[in-house]
Amino acid sequence: MHDRDCLHRFLFEHYPIRGHIVHLDAAWRALLEHRDYPPAIRDTLGEAVAASVLLAATLKFDGTLSLQMQGQGPMHLMLAQCSSELGVRAVARYREAPDGRDLAALSGEGNLTVTLENEDLSQRYQGVVPLSGERLAECLRGYFETSEQLPTRLWLHATDKGASGLLLQRLSDDSVHTRTGIKRPFELPERDEIDDAWRRVQLLGDTLRGEELQTLSDRDILRRLFAEDDVRLFQSSPVYFRCRCSRDRVVGMLRSLGADEIRSVLAERGEVEVRCDFCNRAYRFDPVDVEQLFATTPAADRSETRH
Ligand SMILES: [Zn+2]
């Protein structure tokens, strides 16, 4: 049985190269619950979710990593987010079912944006590249080639049952060993040798079939790909579906729309219902709730909304 709903980190003992493998199973199915995405969109969303976990895992930060695709095609928006605690959520918006599976058919021309935000939004990093390649993994390859980040490759696979991904990253030095306090048992080889190893592990990564990535255990994946290398596999961390929506956030959003707007919805429908885009949870406000929303608004705002 393969590893489920977890992230595994691994390290090449002889080279400054590390990797992560992630599988989302129950977390992915929970994320899809109440959703009826066309398969091409669903699978790409799964790849994006797996990628967001892999990228979040490479970073030392406290906050949320977002992967967003925006384009002119049938799927105009896709957003996958992973927190530093490995909680994921994601959503895709589309006008119609796409004709194909590749990014051109799904999103058309557009951009891929990677955003990193601190929990208190005090720090923000954003990188944007045009959508390119057939799949998200290729587009991300372009992202890493053009950005000033560590050389990184991803392999992604998703179906209705699960979403999985493999990441390989070349480190600039021995920082992981230093940071984790693990003593590398060997001297680092010359740069040429590291270059060769980096090329070789990527070629090996290219031989991994999506189905293998999804069904083999992580230990078997590493054995299958890197039988020649000494690879250290660390303990896994759980990955789960977690939405950060709350009634408080919805209240804030309703207040920002203003009393007139909300009261008119109330007059029309008898209640105000807001569904979270990510988890489909419904937040309902009856007439009493709505009056309470605006009763606590500062006086200045209240007089404005009366006009
Ligand atoms: Zn939610």
Residues whose N, C-alpha, C, O or C-beta is under 5 A from the ligand:
A	BS01	ZN	C243 C245 C276 F278 C279 N280 R281
